[in-house]
Amino acid sequence: MKINELLEIEFPILQGGMANIATGEFAAAVSEAGALGIIGAGGMKAEDLRAQIRICKSLTKKPFGVNIMLMNPDAEKMAKIVTEEHVSVVTTGAGNPGKYVETWKSAGTKVFPVVSSVALAKRLSALGVDGVIAEGCESGGHIGELTTMALVPQVCDAVDVPVIAAGGIACGRQMAAAFVLGACGVQIGTCLLASCECPIHQNYKEAIVKAGDNGTMVTGRSTGAPVRSLKNPMTREYLKREQQGADKMELEKFTLGSLRKAVVDGDVKNGSLMAGQVSGMVKEIRPIREILTEMVREYEALR
């Protein structure tokens, strides 16, 4: 069964839960375009999330989800809000959602944790989740170490729940590859950053369009929290400080507010332009529906 049949959406595609980017309005636009829109709660407080869920509900009657970063201080409150607001799907990251799974499922919410290793996939699938999102290190933002090509088939072989492939997917060929590897759907993010509806600054979108095949880099490996972003003066300086032995506190202070600088201010020199390796494949800014239909059309031509 493909994930669109399970979630009752048009395409077997989920939108990544991009913190500080994926608002209720954006998630609604993605859902209206045929995929599963997801509100990124990572940078929110609990009541901000409730407000964004209600905005999304006001703009679409189609299913949508919420992504909760479990390290968020308000994660427990957010978990309760997801149930109270009858959200269709919840995806999780940065922690174990075990204590919430039964409550979510009893409320009719489907649960899909993001995993970056086989061990984590096996541990979380044992909790009774509806599926897992196997995300390779090609993706933007916080990443693991395994590539999508290596991770997805191993996760598919290890668990008996549906697996959604994520990381390095922006076209129908990559979508087809994910299905061949055993996935039942895909999650995309970077190509949707360059959509007309995405709320990030125009400068951020144009930086993605201008990026080449080697246009991203990973910072934060020394702190145990690697992040993939577009190369710019900020990321190069960060990496230089890492190599010189800067401690975690110094590095966190250096990047304080950097995502807001990119998303809101359009500062492409000092902001954190989180994006995946497929940035080099994104050639123009287009409506979400156009991005999705072209991807699916190419995939179907290869079946």
N, C-alpha and C positions, 0 to 999 in steps of 0.2 A: 504493500500500500504506500503510495506517495504521500508526502506530508500535507499536500493541499487537500487530499481526500479526508485525512484525519482532522484537519483544522477547519475544513469547509471554506477554503479560500480558492481563488482562481488558479494561481500559479504555485508550484512547490518551492516557494522562495520566502525566506524570512529576512527582515531588515535587522541589521545589528543594533544592539542597544547602546548607542553612542552617547556617553555621558556629556552633559552640557550642550548637546546638539539635538538629540532626538526628543523634541517637545511633543506635546499632545497634538498640536496642529500638524507637525511633520508626520507623526505616526498615522494620523487619520488620512493624510494625503497618500501615504504608501499603501494603506489598506484599500482606499478607494481605487488605486491603480492596479490592484489585483494580488499583491503580496500580503504578508502579515506585517503591519506596522508595529513597531515596538517603542514604547516610551523609555528613554534611558534615565533611570532614577539615580544614577551614580553621584551626581553633584547636587542632588536635591535634599530638602528636609521633608519629613513625612507629609505635612499638609500641602507642601508644594506639589508633591506627587498626586495627592487627591485632586487638587485643582487641575492638574494636567490631564488626569484621567477623565474628568468631567468635560474638559474642553474637547478631548478626543471623541467622547460619546456624542457631543453636540454636533460634530462634523461628519461622523460616519456611523452607520448601523452595522457595518461589517466587523468581523472579529479583529481584535488587536491585542497586543501584549504589553507587559511591563518587564524591564530588566532591572533586577535588584543586585547591587554589589553588596555582598553580605558583610563586608567590613564597615559599611556605612553605619555610623552611630544610631541612625534611625531605622535600621534594617528590620527590627522586630515590629515596630509600628507600621512600616511599609508593608510587611507581610500581612498584617491584619487588614490594612486598607485594601489590598488586592482582593481579599475575600469579601469585605464589605461592599466593594464596588463591582463585584461579579466580573472581574477581568477574565477573558477567555484563556490567556496563556501567560505564564511567568517564566522568564529565563533568569538564571542566576550565575554569578561569578564571584571569585575571591572569597570562597568559604564553602561550608557544607550546609545545604538547605534542609537536612534531615528532619529537624524538629518542626518544620513547617509543611512538609509534604502531605501528611495525612489531612491536615486542615484544609489546604488548598484543594486537594483532590475531592474531598467531601463537599466542597463548595462548587465543584464542577470546573475548576481551573486546571488546565494541563500544565505539567511541569517539565522544563527542559534545561537542565544545568549545562553550562559551558565547561568542556573538559579539554585539557592539553596533554593528557597522558592516558595510557591504557589502564593503569592502576586506579586512577581517579574515576574513570568511566565505570569500571567494575564496582567500585565502592558505592558510587552514587546510583547506579542502575539497581543495586540491591535494595535501595530504599523505596522502590516502587514508583520511580519517576516514569513519565510517559515516553521519554526519549532523552538523548544527549546531543549536544552540539559539539562536534569534534573540530576544534579550531587550531589550524596550523600557524606557524610563526610568520607566514607571509602577510598576515593581517595587520591592520593599523592599531595603534594603542598598545595596551598591555598584552604581552605575548608569552608563549611558552618557548620550548626549544625545538620540538619536532615540526617538520614540514607537513602540510596537508596531505601530500602524496604518500608520506610514510605513516602518518597518524590514522587517517580515516580507515584504511583497510584493516589495520590492527584492531581498532576499536570495534569495527563491524564484526570481526571474528570473535571478539571477546565478550560481547554482550548480546542479549536477546531482545533489546528494545530498539526502536527506530533511531537511526543515526543521521544527523544533519551535518553536512560538510561546510566548513567555513574557513576563510583565509585564502586569498589569492584567487577569488572567483569574481569575474566581471564580464564574462561572455558565455555564449552557448557552448563553445568547445570545452571550456572549463567545467561548466555545468554537466555536460555529458560525461566528462571524466569522473566527476564526483559520483554519478550514478553507477558507472562501471566499477568503481571502487567499493560499492555496496551501500552508499548513502541513499536516503529516500527523499532528500531535499537539500537545499543549499541556503546558507545565510550570507548576505552581501552587505557591504558597508561603504567602501571607498568610492565605488562608482555612483552611489547615491549622494555622496557629498557634492558631486558635480551635477546636481539636479536643480532645476529652476525653483523647486519648492523648498529645498534645504535652507534652513535659517542661518547658516554660517555666512560670514562676510564675503562679498564678491572677490576680494583679494585672495582669500583662502581657496575659493573655487578655481580661480585662474591659476593659482600656484599648482594645483593638482593637474590641471590641463597641460601646463607647461612642463611637468615633471617627466624625466626620461626613465628608461628601464632601471637605472641604478640611482634613482632619485630619492630613495629613503635610507635611513640609517637607524640603528638601534642604540639607545642610550640606557643607562641604569642597570646594566648587567652586574656591575660591582656591588650594587645595593640589593640584588636579588629581586628587582622589579623592572625587568627590561621593557622598554616602550619603543615602538616603531613610529617614526615621524618623517616628514619630508626634511631633506637636508637644508639647513639654513645657518646663518651665523650663530644662532642660539644653540642648536644641536652640536655644532662643531666645537663651540666653546665648552659645552657641557662634557663632551667626550674628552677634550683636552684636560679638563679638571679631573675627570675620572682617572685618566691615565697617570696623572700627577699624584694620585692618592687622596683626593678630597673625600671627606667622610660624608655619610648619608645626610647629616643635618645641613652641611654646607651646600650640598647639591639640591636638597629640597628648598632651601632658601633662594638659591639661584633661579629655580624654575617656578617660584611662587607666582601664581596668577598668569602663567604663560599660556594656558589654554584659553583663558578669557581674552588675552591679547590677540590671539589668532581668530577666535570665533566672533567676538564682538567688535574689536577694534580694527581687525584686518591687518595687524602688524605681522607681516610675513618674515621679518628679520629677527624679531625677539620673541615671537609667539611659538607655541607648540602646535605644529600643523600635523596632527596625528593622521596618518594615512598608510595604506598597505602598499605592497610591492606592485599591485596592479595599477597604481597611479599612472605608470607609463603607457597603459592601454586606454586611458580616458582622454579623449581627444576634443570633446566639446561639452558645453553645459546644455542639458536637454531636460524636457519634462520626464518625471518618473515613469509615466506610462510608456513612453517611447523607449526608455532604457530597458524596462522589463519585457516589453513585447519583442524587441529585437533579440534579447537574450534567449527567450523561449523559442522564437522562430528558428534561430540558429541551432538550438539544441534539438528541436523536433526534426530538423532537416538531417541530423546525424543519426537519428534513431534507427 
